[in-house]
Amino acid sequence: MSQDAAAGQTGVVPLLTVVVPAYDAAAYLHRALDPLVAFAAAHLGAIEVVVVDDGSNDGTGALADAYAVQAPEVVRVIHQRNAGHGGAINAGVAAATGRYLKVLDADDWLDSLVLVEVLAELARREAQGGIDLLVTDFTHVRDGRGDRVVRFDSVFPARRLIGWEQTARFARRQYLMMHAVIFRTALLRRSGLSLPEHTFYVDSLYVLTALAHTRRIVYLPVSLYRYVIGRAGQSVEADTMLRRVDQQLRVTRLALAMLPDPRDVVSGAVPVRLYGAMMHYVEALCVVTSATLSRGGTRAHLAQRQAFWAEVQAESPWLHARLRRTLFGASSNLPGRAGSRVTTLAYHAARRVVGFS
């Protein structure tokens, strides 16, 4: 449905669509939806919530439907056959009617007080012609170890409309993960976003696909997203990541293919700082993927790791050399058993840096 069609039905185009992909999330979906429904009751027409029940086997679909009955002007539910996280995001983006879009995983939540400030900023910028990307800080909620806020104040000037040329370099712990970004819905569609189905770890592809098209940026130094780490069964658990390493490899290869041609950077068609941000992200994916294979340690795992780096070198010698020059890149590709031990240490460091632990 187009935004104009939605306005014709309701009279109001929401400023923000929150897409909630949900699979077997009945135990914690309330944590994501309760704050949004309460917020929407006090700010009618500001947001819509699209819950995508991705073929759940528990009570997720029924619970989501109950929220839609409770707040029909706010919550819509899409029931679909299981297509994985990427398929659920695709469905949510296709159904969104808001000017801007935020993806919220079903086991996380948004800070309602901060959301007030975020929406006020989006409304102000929309009145001035709109933006492509709103960046906010986010918080790792780590069971038993205290929360940790990822801030971007050293990268982006705060509360200003800027382009990539006005940004600084990202530090090791600073990655524009899905939790940090709100994209213009029209930009997401214009980017051709189509995430692979039945594949984990597609959040990075969501970000990179849209990021390549961003030029008008605003950063708010507030922590909107609460990202829960440590829940049993999460896809980012170390053992789970090892079992799904083939999916990691697939996503990392797709991410590598998304990097702009360096010639477009030289010509000015792609901003240098945008290219740097994308490279920074892809480097982390390469490190985590390579180090996960090293942690597996079997002959098959190590052969996959060697083949991965050989593939990178064959397709882009320049990129391979750049990755090998970095501390994490070099340590994730050391040969032999001694190298494997060093890579295991790099693996744990990389997980902390990227935010998987």
Secondary structure by P-SEA (a helix, b strand, c coil): ccaaaaaaaccccccbbbbbbbcccccccccccaaaaaaaaaccccbbbbbbccccccaaaaaaaaaaaaccccbbbbbbccccaaaaaaaaaaaccccbbbbbcccccccaaaaaaaaaaaaaaaaaccccbbbbbbbbcccccbbbbbbcccccccccccccccccccccccccccccccccaaaaaaaccccccccccaaaaaaaaaaaaccbbbbbccccbbbbcccccccccaaaaaaaaaaaaaaaaaaaaacccaaaaaaccccaaaaaaaaaaaaaaaaaaaaaaaaaccaaaaaaaaaaaaaaaaacaaaaaaaaacaaaaaaccccaaaaaaaaaaaaaaaaaaccc
